[in-house]
């Protein structure tokens, strides 16, 4: 039997009935791919279910010279070389991690090398355990030594030890007050074997899919992934953070190393998150599943030998890789990769841990799946084909990505609105006038939510009246268009399917939202709890009771209250638009490492030329509609407006990473750029030029300063 002779299922039930026949008609490659995917899923479920407790001994050492520290573990039968481990430390402060052997550890012995330089022991603790917490094992200042003596303390009060000049076996003995049970559950060898099996099966699935591809854009995207990886792995991980707010993001992800559900704002375990910021705030006060996934993934990457900071960065790099896997697996058109190539700021966002990378990846995959004109999801929405395996897969992938996007940073909500609107434009073939009316309502909604009262005061009664007329006209036209569409049976069925898809996507987000609401039921309410915690944990100068209006202390806070008009943000010395434009195309560190102005202009003009080329080709070949252009431009304007109003009303932050969602909104322009040989050559060349400009900036500015 061949696929052409299979029955065409028109419903999900018919699809299930056709599964056996489809399996028998599949190719060997498809069967192998399916078997590997099933095996990887089963292994992942097993890894989540089996008990495994991996602990480590952590010793913080500081020395003027490099050396080695050997640790012996006593399980009650004495010390032996077989139950010891040696770690090298560098000059300066080093955190040494030793894997604890299985069993109950009763005592430890620390042996520096003979002739070692004086060393400071700042902390001796165990990490991990059933609660993944930290247990301080001893005060280093109380250790008894042989051929090594305590020589006072350093400036931080940590014990300093001096090895005797004639020492041949210096030792520091440490007897534990209570036995330390370690590494319960399945053996580490089996745990690693399960993970290796999972990754190899998943790699096999991806490799079988990649073997059929020949996409130069994908190659460039993989090069961008390599640049992200280089920055993540080789940027310093000690001392002060070199990346915006990375330390705050890490504190929030660390909470989910021990938890699975959104926290109540007065939970004791949230104290580290509140105290990391001097303002006493945490990103966990909003719906954001980024930190849940990062916290769980970091435990996996710690198994590979990474320290905590690298494990969080590896999560972002893995998200970039999974985004590419998702685009490949769904058969994304060649042009879908172009938005990933045109700005190094995107690569920078994926190279350190933050809350922007995951929602971007979710939005990118959801957008491509939803808007592919001949994709399975659009065929389902337009009732143009059977409900087959591809349709089910694309439907589940879209609902998952879109639902999680709703649980991400608020500056990606306009991206979610764009995806829903553009999906409807393609499925229902909406006219540009309807889309313009919807976009007008979106812009007015963003303005009202971002700075309603302030804008009303700024524009006066005339501007407010004009906004009211626009809102009434747009709403009336939308209602008339909806009534017209609902009168047509085909359009009515399409609207129903779109509603079903978006409802399923919302159902993905509902459990998290419901749990958050349940934990904050009753008084005093979530907002009040957040303010209470700010008062408790903020630094003295930043407590709400002390600094009711911090805008007097910081010139960038609450500019609107200080009498600055919206136009004042565009004037010197603020120039919001200039700084935002530059940081959209690559500004690194704490907005401190810039490229030359000519480079930003070249990248900006290059991207504009690329968009105009795609626009002209799309309109000329009728592969891009005016309605899609209006949806992209209008939602991009809404995203920029939201960022601008935030800078005016709350905190002046002209950072391009807040509007990187514009790249997702460029997707419709490039979806069909590879349909003819001439277009493929043209856009491959243009994308290569823009990519080289971005790569040159990234390697000249970001890598030298931050690695």
C-alpha positions in Angstrom: 0.0 0.0 0.0 1.3 3.5 -0.8 0.3 6.8 0.8 -1.7 7.8 -2.2 -4.1 4.8 -1.7 -4.7 5.4 2.0 -8.2 6.6 3.1 -8.4 10.3 3.6 -9.4 11.0 7.2 -11.7 14.0 7.6 -11.8 14.0 11.4 -9.6 13.1 14.4 -11.5 9.8 14.9 -11.0 8.8 11.3 -7.3 9.7 11.6 -6.9 7.4 14.5 -8.6 4.6 12.6 -6.1 5.1 9.7 -3.0 5.0 11.9 -2.3 1.2 11.4 -2.5 1.6 7.6 -0.2 4.6 7.7 2.4 2.8 9.8 2.5 0.0 7.3 2.9 2.4 4.4 5.6 4.5 6.0 9.2 4.4 4.8 12.0 2.7 6.9 13.4 6.2 7.6 10.1 7.4 8.9 9.7 4.2 11.1 13.1 4.6 12.5 12.5 8.3 13.2 9.2 7.5 15.0 10.8 4.7 17.0 13.6 7.0 18.2 11.2 9.8 19.0 9.1 7.4 21.1 12.2 6.0 22.8 13.4 9.5 23.7 10.0 10.4 25.1 9.8 7.2 27.3 13.4 7.8 28.5 12.5 11.4 29.4 9.5 10.3 31.4 11.6 7.7 33.1 14.2 10.3 34.0 11.5 12.5 35.5 10.1 9.6 37.5 13.1 7.7 39.0 14.6 9.0 42.2 18.1 10.4 41.9 19.9 12.5 44.4 23.3 13.9 43.4 25.3 15.8 46.0 28.6 17.6 45.9 31.1 18.9 48.4 31.8 22.6 47.8 35.0 24.2 49.1 35.7 27.8 48.4 39.5 28.4 48.3 41.6 31.5 47.8 45.3 31.5 47.2 47.9 33.7 45.6 49.3 30.7 43.7 47.6 27.7 41.9 47.7 24.4 43.7 45.7 21.2 44.4 43.5 20.1 47.3 42.8 16.4 47.9 39.7 15.4 50.0 39.3 12.0 51.7 35.8 10.7 52.6 35.4 8.4 55.6 32.2 6.3 55.6 33.1 4.7 59.0 35.8 2.3 57.7 38.7 4.6 57.6 40.4 6.7 54.9 41.7 5.3 51.6 42.9 6.6 48.3 39.9 4.9 46.6 37.6 7.2 48.5 39.3 10.5 47.7 39.2 13.1 45.0 41.7 15.8 43.9 40.8 19.2 42.4 43.1 21.9 41.2 42.5 25.5 42.0 43.8 28.6 40.2 45.3 31.7 41.7 42.6 33.9 43.3 39.3 32.6 44.5 38.1 29.2 43.2 35.0 27.1 44.0 36.0 23.5 44.1 33.3 20.8 43.6 33.8 17.2 44.7 31.4 14.4 43.9 30.3 12.7 47.1 30.5 8.9 47.2 27.3 6.9 47.9 26.7 6.1 51.6 26.8 7.9 54.9 29.9 10.1 55.2 31.1 10.6 58.8 34.2 12.7 58.4 36.4 14.4 55.9 40.1 15.2 55.5 41.5 18.0 53.4 45.1 17.6 52.2 46.8 20.6 50.4 49.9 19.9 48.4 53.2 20.1 50.3 54.8 23.4 49.7 51.4 25.0 48.8 51.1 28.8 49.2 49.0 30.1 52.1 45.3 29.5 51.4 42.1 30.8 52.6 39.1 28.6 53.2 35.9 30.6 52.9 33.3 27.9 52.9 32.9 24.1 53.3 29.5 22.9 52.4 27.4 20.3 50.6 25.0 21.1 47.9 22.1 19.1 46.4 20.3 16.6 48.5 16.6 15.8 48.6 15.8 19.6 48.8 18.7 20.7 46.6 19.8 23.0 49.4 23.1 24.0 50.9 24.4 22.5 54.1 27.3 24.2 55.8 29.5 21.4 57.1 32.0 23.3 59.3 33.5 26.6 60.3 36.9 26.5 58.6 38.4 28.5 61.5 37.7 25.5 63.8 39.6 22.9 61.8 42.5 21.1 63.4 45.6 20.6 61.3 48.7 18.5 61.0 51.7 20.2 59.3 49.4 23.1 58.6 48.3 25.9 61.0 45.8 28.7 61.0 47.5 32.0 60.3 44.8 34.5 61.2 42.0 35.7 58.8 41.7 37.6 55.6 39.9 41.0 55.3 36.6 39.2 55.0 37.1 37.2 58.2 37.8 33.9 56.5 40.3 31.5 58.0 43.8 31.6 56.5 46.1 28.5 56.7 49.9 28.2 56.3 51.5 25.0 55.3 54.7 24.2 57.3 57.9 24.6 55.3 59.1 21.1 56.0 55.6 19.5 55.5 55.4 16.2 53.5 51.7 15.4 54.2 49.7 18.5 55.5 46.2 17.6 56.6 43.1 19.3 57.9 40.6 16.9 59.7 36.9 17.6 59.7 34.6 15.5 61.9 30.9 15.9 61.0 28.4 16.5 63.7 25.9 14.2 62.0 26.5 11.7 59.2 26.0 13.1 55.7 23.8 10.7 53.7 24.6 11.2 50.0 23.6 10.1 46.5 20.5 8.0 47.1 18.3 6.6 44.4 19.6 5.0 41.2 23.4 4.7 40.7 25.1 7.6 38.8 26.2 5.2 36.0 22.6 4.3 35.3 21.5 7.9 35.5 24.1 9.0 33.0 23.2 6.0 30.7 19.6 7.1 30.7 20.5 10.7 29.8 22.9 9.5 27.1 20.2 7.3 25.7 17.7 10.2 25.6 20.1 12.6 23.9 21.3 10.0 21.4 17.7 9.1 20.4 16.8 12.7 20.1 19.9 13.4 18.1 19.1 10.5 15.8 15.6 12.0 15.1 17.1 15.4 14.2 19.9 13.9 12.1 17.5 11.9 10.0 15.5 15.1 9.4 18.6 17.1 8.6 20.0 14.6 6.1 17.2 15.6 3.7 18.0 19.3 3.8 20.1 21.7 1.8 19.5 25.2 3.2 22.1 27.8 3.2 20.0 30.0 5.5 20.0 27.2 8.0 23.8 27.0 7.8 24.1 30.7 8.7 21.7 30.2 11.6 23.9 27.4 12.8 26.9 29.7 12.6 24.9 32.2 14.7 24.3 29.4 17.2 28.0 28.8 17.4 28.6 32.5 18.2 26.0 32.3 20.9 27.7 29.3 22.4 31.2 30.9 22.3 29.9 34.0 24.1 28.1 31.9 26.7 30.9 29.5 27.5 33.8 31.9 27.5 32.4 35.1 29.0 33.6 35.4 32.6 31.5 33.7 35.2 33.0 35.1 38.4 33.2 38.6 39.7 30.5 41.1 38.7 28.1 40.1 36.0 28.9 41.5 32.6 25.4 41.0 31.3 22.2 43.0 32.0 20.4 41.8 35.2 21.8 38.2 34.7 22.2 37.9 38.5 18.6 38.7 39.1 17.4 36.2 36.5 19.6 33.5 38.0 18.1 34.1 41.5 14.6 33.5 40.2 15.6 30.4 38.2 17.3 29.0 41.3 13.9 29.0 43.1 12.6 26.5 40.5 15.5 24.1 41.1 13.4 23.0 44.1 9.9 23.8 43.1 7.4 23.1 40.2 4.6 25.7 40.7 4.4 29.5 40.8 5.2 30.8 44.3 3.2 32.7 46.7 4.9 36.1 47.1 5.4 35.7 50.9 7.0 32.2 50.6 10.2 32.0 52.7 12.1 30.4 49.8 11.6 33.6 47.8 13.9 35.6 50.1 17.0 35.1 47.9 15.1 36.4 44.9 13.9 39.5 46.7 17.3 40.3 48.3 19.3 39.9 45.0 17.9 43.2 43.8 18.4 46.3 46.0 14.9 47.4 45.0 13.5 44.2 46.7 11.7 43.0 43.5 11.6 39.7 41.7 10.6 38.7 38.2 8.6 35.9 39.7 5.8 38.4 40.6 4.6 38.0 37.0 3.5 34.9 35.1 6.8 33.7 33.6 7.6 30.0 33.0 11.1 30.8 31.7 12.5 30.4 35.2 10.8 27.0 35.7 12.4 25.5 32.6 15.7 27.2 33.3 15.8 25.9 36.8 15.1 22.3 35.8 17.5 22.4 32.8 20.3 23.8 34.9 20.3 20.7 37.0 20.9 18.7 33.8 23.7 20.9 32.7 25.3 20.8 36.1 25.6 17.0 35.6 27.8 17.8 32.6 30.3 19.6 34.9 29.2 23.2 34.4 29.0 25.7 37.2 25.6 27.2 38.0 26.1 30.4 35.9 27.2 28.4 32.8 24.3 26.0 33.3 21.8 28.8 33.0 23.5 30.2 30.0 23.6 26.7 28.4 19.8 26.7 28.8 19.5 29.8 26.6 21.9 28.3 24.0 19.9 25.1 24.0 16.7 27.1 23.5 18.3 28.6 20.3 19.2 25.1 19.1 15.7 23.8 19.9 14.2 26.7 18.0 16.2 25.6 14.9 15.2 22.0 15.4 11.5 23.1 15.6 11.8 25.1 12.4 13.5 22.2 10.6 11.1 19.6 11.9 8.1 21.6 10.8 9.5 22.1 7.3 9.8 25.8 7.7 10.5 27.6 4.4 14.0 28.9 3.7 13.1 32.5 4.3 11.9 31.7 7.9 15.6 31.7 9.0 16.3 35.2 7.7 15.0 37.1 10.8 17.5 35.1 12.9 20.5 36.5 10.9 20.0 40.2 10.7 21.0 41.5 14.1 23.8 40.4 16.6 21.7 41.7 19.5 19.5 38.6 19.1 22.6 36.3 19.3 23.7 38.3 22.4 20.3 37.7 24.1 20.7 34.0 23.6 24.3 34.0 25.0 23.5 34.9 28.6 20.6 34.0 30.9 17.6 36.3 30.7 13.8 36.3 30.3 13.8 37.3 26.6 15.3 34.4 24.8 12.7 31.7 25.5 9.6 33.8 24.5 11.4 34.9 21.3 12.0 31.2 20.4 8.4 30.3 21.3 7.1 33.2 19.2 9.3 32.4 16.3 8.2 28.7 16.1 4.5 29.5 16.7 4.6 32.2 14.0 6.1 30.0 11.3 3.8 27.1 12.1 0.7 29.3 12.0 1.6 31.3 8.9 3.0 28.8 6.4 0.4 29.2 3.6 0.6 25.6 2.6 1.4 24.3 6.1 -0.7 21.7 7.9 -2.2 24.1 10.4 -3.4 26.5 7.7 -4.8 23.6 5.7 -6.7 22.5 8.9 -8.0 26.1 9.5 -9.1 26.4 5.9 -10.5 22.8 5.7 -8.3 22.1 2.7 -7.0 18.7 3.6 -7.2 15.7 5.9 -6.5 15.7 9.6 -3.2 13.7 9.4 -0.1 13.2 11.5 1.5 16.4 10.3 -1.7 18.4 11.2 -1.8 16.9 14.7 1.9 17.6 15.3 1.7 21.2 14.1 -1.4 21.8 16.1 0.1 20.5 19.3 3.4 22.4 18.7 1.5 25.7 18.0 -0.8 25.4 21.0 2.2 24.6 23.3 4.4 27.4 22.0 1.5 30.0 21.9 0.3 29.0 25.4 3.7 29.3 26.9 4.2 32.6 25.1 1.2 33.9 27.1 3.1 33.0 30.2 6.3 35.0 29.2 7.4 38.6 29.5 4.7 41.1 28.9 6.6 42.8 26.1 5.9 39.6 24.1 2.2 39.9 24.4 2.0 42.1 21.2 3.9 39.3 19.5 1.1 36.9 20.6 -1.5 39.3 19.3 0.4 39.5 16.0 0.5 35.7 15.6 -3.2 35.4 16.3 -4.1 38.2 14.0 -1.9 37.1 11.1 -3.1 33.5 11.4 -6.6 34.8 11.0 -5.6 37.0 8.1 -4.2 34.1 6.2 -6.9 31.6 7.1 -9.9 33.9 6.5 -8.3 36.1 3.8 -9.2 39.2 5.7 -9.1 42.6 4.0 -6.6 45.3 4.8 -9.4 47.5 6.1 -10.4 45.0 8.8 -6.8 44.5 9.8 -6.2 48.2 10.0 -9.2 48.6 12.3 -8.0 45.8 14.6 -4.5 47.2 14.7 -5.9 50.7 15.5 -7.7 49.1 18.5 -4.5 47.4 19.5 -2.5 50.6 19.4 -5.2 52.5 21.4 -5.3 49.7 23.9 -1.5 49.7 24.3 -1.6 53.5 24.8 -4.4 53.3 27.3 -2.7 50.5 29.3 0.8 52.0 29.1 0.0 55.6 30.0 -3.7 56.3 29.7 -4.1 59.2 32.1 -0.7 60.7 31.3 -1.4 60.6 27.6 -4.8 62.1 28.1 -3.3 65.0 30.0 -0.6 65.4 27.3 -2.8 65.4 24.2 -5.7 67.4 25.8 -9.4 67.2 25.1 -8.9 67.4 21.3 -6.6 64.5 21.1 -8.7 62.5 23.5 -11.8 63.1 21.4 -9.9 62.0 18.3 -8.9 58.8 20.0 -12.5 58.2 21.0 -13.7 58.7 17.4 -11.0 56.4 16.1 -11.8 53.7 18.6 -15.6 53.9 17.9 -15.0 53.8 14.2 -12.6 50.9 14.3 -14.8 49.0 16.7 -17.9 49.5 14.6 -16.1 48.4 11.4 -14.8 45.3 13.2 -18.3 44.4 14.4 -19.7 44.9 10.9 -16.9 42.7 9.4 -17.5 40.0 12.0 -21.2 40.0 11.2 -20.5 39.7 7.5 -18.0 36.9 8.0 -20.4 34.9 10.3 -23.1 35.0 7.6 -20.9 33.0 5.3 -20.8 29.3 6.2 -17.2 28.7 5.1 -15.9 31.7 7.0 -18.0 30.7 10.0 -16.4 27.3 10.1 -12.9 28.9 9.7 -13.6 31.2 12.7 -14.7 28.2 14.7 -11.5 26.4 14.0 -9.4 29.4 14.8 -11.3 29.8 18.1 -10.7 26.1 18.9 -7.0 26.4 18.3 -6.6 29.5 20.4 -8.7 28.0 23.2 -6.5 25.0 23.2 -3.4 27.3 23.4 -5.0 29.2 26.2 -5.6 25.9 28.0 -1.8 25.4 28.1 -1.5 28.6 30.1 -4.5 28.2 32.3 -3.1 25.8 34.9 -0.2 28.1 35.7 -2.5 31.1 35.9 -5.0 29.2 38.1 -2.4 28.0 40.5 -1.0 31.5 40.8 -4.5 32.8 41.6 -5.2 30.0 44.0 -2.1 30.6 46.0 -3.0 34.3 46.3 -6.7 33.8 47.1 -8.1 36.0 49.8 -6.4 39.0 51.4 -4.2 40.8 51.2 -3.8 40.0 47.5 -0.7 39.5 45.3 0.1 43.1 44.7 -0.1 43.9 48.4 2.2 41.0 49.2 4.7 42.2 46.6 4.8 45.6 48.3 5.1 44.0 51.7 8.1 42.0 50.5 9.7 45.0 49.0 9.4 46.8 52.3 11.0 43.8 54.0 13.8 42.9 51.7 14.8 46.1 49.8 17.9 47.9 50.7 17.3 50.7 53.3 17.4 53.5 50.7 14.9 51.7 48.4 12.2 50.6 50.9 8.8 52.0 49.8 8.3 53.6 53.2 11.5 55.5 53.0 11.6 56.4 49.3 8.0 57.0 48.3 9.2 58.7 45.1 12.6 57.4 44.0 12.3 59.5 40.8 14.0 62.3 42.7 17.1 60.2 43.3 17.3 58.7 39.8 17.0 60.9 36.8 15.6 58.2 34.5 12.6 57.2 36.7 9.1 58.5 36.1 10.0 61.2 33.6 6.3 61.9 33.0 5.8 62.9 36.6 8.8 65.3 36.2 7.1 67.1 33.4 9.0 65.6 30.5 6.8 65.4 27.4 6.8 62.3 25.1 8.7 64.4 22.6 11.3 65.1 25.2 12.4 61.5 25.1 13.5 62.0 21.5 15.6 65.1 22.2 19.1 65.3 23.5 20.5 64.1 25.8 18.0 61.2 26.0 17.4 60.4 22.2 15.4 57.3 23.0 15.0 56.4 19.3 18.8 56.6 18.6 19.8 54.4 21.6 17.0 51.9 20.9 18.0 51.6 17.3 21.6 51.0 18.1 20.9 48.5 20.9 18.5 46.7 18.5 21.5 46.1 16.2 24.1 45.3 19.0 25.1 47.0 22.2 26.6 44.8 24.7 27.3 44.6 28.5 25.4 47.2 30.6 24.8 49.3 27.4 28.6 50.1 27.4 30.1 48.5 24.4 29.1 50.1 21.1 30.1 49.8 17.5 30.8 52.7 15.2 27.8 54.7 14.0 28.5 53.8 10.3 28.1 50.1 11.2 24.6 50.7 12.7 23.6 52.7 9.7 24.8 50.0 7.4 23.0 47.3 9.2 19.8 49.4 9.4 19.9 50.3 5.7 20.7 46.7 4.8 17.7 45.3 6.8 15.4 48.0 5.3 16.6 47.1 1.8 16.0 43.4 2.5 12.4 44.1 3.8 11.6 46.4 0.8 12.9 43.7 -1.6 10.7 41.1 0.1 7.8 43.5 0.1 8.1 44.3 -3.6 8.5 40.7 -4.6 5.6 39.6 -2.4 3.2 42.2 -3.7 4.3 41.7 -7.3 3.8 37.9 -7.1 0.7 38.2 -4.8 2.4 35.9 -2.3 2.1 38.7 0.3 -1.1 40.6 0.9 -1.6 44.2 2.0 -3.4 42.9 5.0 -0.4 40.9 6.2 1.8 43.9 5.8 -0.6 46.0 7.8 -0.7 43.4 10.5 3.1 43.2 10.7 3.6 47.0 10.7 0.8 47.7 13.1 1.8 45.1 15.7 5.4 46.2 15.4 4.3 49.8 16.1 2.3 48.6 19.1 5.4 46.8 20.5 7.6 49.9 20.0 4.9 52.1 21.5 4.7 49.9 24.6 8.4 50.1 25.1 8.4 53.9 24.6 5.6 54.5 27.1 7.3 52.3 29.7 10.4 54.6 29.3 8.3 57.7 29.7 6.0 56.6 32.6 8.2 54.2 34.6 11.8 53.8 33.8 13.9 55.2 30.9 15.2 52.0 29.2 15.9 52.5 25.5 17.0 48.9 25.0 16.6 47.1 21.7 16.1 43.7 23.3 12.7 44.9 24.5 11.5 45.2 20.9 13.3 42.1 19.4 9.8 40.7 18.8 9.8 42.8 15.7 11.9 40.1 14.1 9.1 37.6 14.6 6.8 40.1 12.8 9.1 40.1 9.8 8.3 36.4 9.1 5.5 37.0 6.7 7.8 39.0 4.4 10.2 36.1 3.9 8.0 33.0 4.0 7.9 32.7 0.2 11.2 34.2 -0.8 12.6 30.8 -1.9 9.8 29.7 -4.3 11.8 30.5 -7.5 15.5 29.9 -8.3 16.0 33.6 -8.9 14.4 34.6 -5.6 16.5 32.0 -3.7 19.7 33.3 -5.1 18.7 36.9 -4.6 17.7 36.5 -0.9 20.5 34.1 -0.1 23.0 36.7 -1.3 21.2 39.6 0.5 20.8 37.6 3.8 24.5 36.6 3.6 25.6 40.3 3.3 23.4 41.3 6.3 24.7 38.3 8.3 28.3 39.2 7.6 27.7 42.7 8.8 26.2 41.4 12.0 28.8 38.8 12.5 31.6 41.3 12.0 30.1 43.6 14.7 29.6 40.7 17.1 33.1 39.3 16.7 34.8 42.8 16.8 32.9 44.3 19.7 31.1 41.7 21.8 33.6 38.8 21.9 36.8 40.9 22.7 35.1 42.8 25.5 33.1 40.1 27.1 35.3 36.9 26.7 
